[in-house]
Amino acid sequence: MELGLSGLASGFDWRGFIDQLMEVERAPQKALRTEQSRIRERNNAYRSLQTELEVLRNRLRELRDPNLYAARRAQVSETSVATARAGTGTAPGTYAVEILQMATTARWQGVANVGAALAASGDLSALTLAAAPFATPVTAGIFTINGRQIEVNTSDTLQTVFDKIAAATEGQVTASYEAATDRILLTSESELVLGSARDTSNFLQVARLYNNGTGTVASAGPLGTVQGQRPLASANFAIPVDDGGAGAGEFRINGVAIRYNASSDSLVIVLERINQSEAGVYATYDPLSDRIVLANKTTGDVGISLEDVTGNFLTAAGLIGGSLQRGQNLLYRINGGEVLVSHANTITESSSGIAGLTLTALQTGSTTVTVETDTDRIKSALNGFLEAYNRVQALLENYTASSTDSKGGVTAGVLAGDGDANEIASRLRTLVYRPLPGFSSLADHLADLGITTSGQDNRLSLSDSVRLDRLLRENLAAVQRLLADEQAGLLTQLDAYLERLIGEDGSLLRKQASLGRQTTDIDNQIADMERLVQATRQRMIESFTAMETAQARLNQQLQYLLRSFGQNR
């Protein structure tokens, strides 16, 4: 029998009775919880207000930035001739621009035919189509000469192909190779007709054999080319590539060192290495003319320097001995002045002398560039400030207002009656919407910018944008002084107030800290009260348990007596 269970001996649910008494004992705790909830609501309200005030401070600092009033925008009359961008501080005005000559890129053209011939002699019996150093690989299939089809495989030698031509045309067409000119020659007693719409092999195109209306057709140019995917040492250069014998070849382009290994690096790899270097050029290989070309990455009449250091790559590649195709500089005039020069098609202060103005030439011709203050940016910043200011005032109105329902019940805002909140709303309005003494009558008050208040609340609105536009256009300095004067400007004073309010040790932050401490103190008070409640509860449980124990003993004794008297009768 567990005497600690409520009412087993006495029949009285004393545990329920204790719980009810403890709830009565906790009434002060509930009151404190209610008070704590109100304090937390106030703290959350001030935290939300702090967030909006920080946004307001950011917006006003954008509006105070001197660069905002020095911002410029540029408009171009002929957008096909040039585009323009005006930087901070560009002198407003109109600029007549005449593009006389566009800048072009300088190119270094290597010597043509740097690849060795297909074969050193006319003997082609061991040279297969697959191994022949053509500019383009030969594909297997058929090609047609004088209406006769010739089928070739890539394993055929060139001599085998020549024999197939003779066999297919019954000896009327003969094919031969001239090692001295590195060309294939077709001859016939009658006019040669090469190719058909049903050809599946590209042999005639690879061999550069084209109809000319006669009985003799020779390749349009030398056929042997450099094989870009093979190691340099076996890539079919007419002058073998040498890396000095140790795999440490080196050359310089515009003073930048490029290294190579003739046994392992291919032409493709070396050209990519050039392109990715700081040499400032693009390197390409033209297989049709069998030459390497370097092009400056930038425009202008500037040269390209070349030097073999270890080995002979530049010489073997035909670059040493090549020629410079000079680029052109951009030539232009501004406002009819002397001809000015720029290496690039972009005109900057360095060549034009106009601070902050950047022009990009697109083609030769004339255009007019108009530079003016970027008033749209100022208006955007001003509107952003007004929106942030109105959000703060709307938040304060919501927190401090009281409303009455249809039954006359009044609901107060979370900060209703809070002097600090009302003071912030009033102070913000005073700082923002008051005339500033000592300022020009043109702009000493926000009303001069077309900004008004309804008189019914603390919010502001731009009600006269025409007035603002005119003032920005005609008296920008007065607007800037009113808003951003470093000593007494409207926003300077407002910024100082916000710093005192939400700065590192601002009063609003101290307010939140104080409210936070109050909620912590209440938690501590409630904890102390609950410990007392629990101690009281424990004492009552112990008392009632003792009562249950005594009652149980009495019940046992009574039962004993009843049994005893019952037996004696």
Secondary structure, 3 states (H helix, E strand, C coil): CCCCCCCCCCCCCHHHHHHHHHHHHCHHHHHHHHHHHHHHHHHHHHHHHHHHHHHHHHHHHHHHCHHHHHCEEEEECCCCCEEEEECCCCCCEEEEEEEEECCCEEEEECCCCCECCCCCCCCCCCCECCCCCCCCCCCCEEEEECCEEEEECCCCEHHHHHHHHHHHCCCCEEEEEECCCCEEEEEECCCCCECCCCCCCCHHHHCCCCCCCCCEEECCCCCCCCCCCCEHHHCCECCCCCCCCCCCEEEEECCEEEEECCCCCEHHHHHHHHHHCCCCEEEEEECCCCEEEEEEEEECCCCCCEEEEECCHHHHCCCCCCEEECCCCEEEEECCCCCEEECCCEECHHHHCCCCEEEEECCCEEEEEEEEECHHHHHHHHHHHHHHHHHHHHHHHHHHCEEECCCCCEEECCCCCCHHHHHHHHHHHHHHCCCCCCCCCCCCCHHHHCEEECCCCCCEEECCHHHHHHHHHHCHHHHHHHHHCCCCCHHHHHHHHHHHHHCCCCHHHHHHHHHHHHHHHHHHHHHHHHHHHHHHHHHHHHHHHHHHHHHHHHHHHHHHHHHHHHHHC
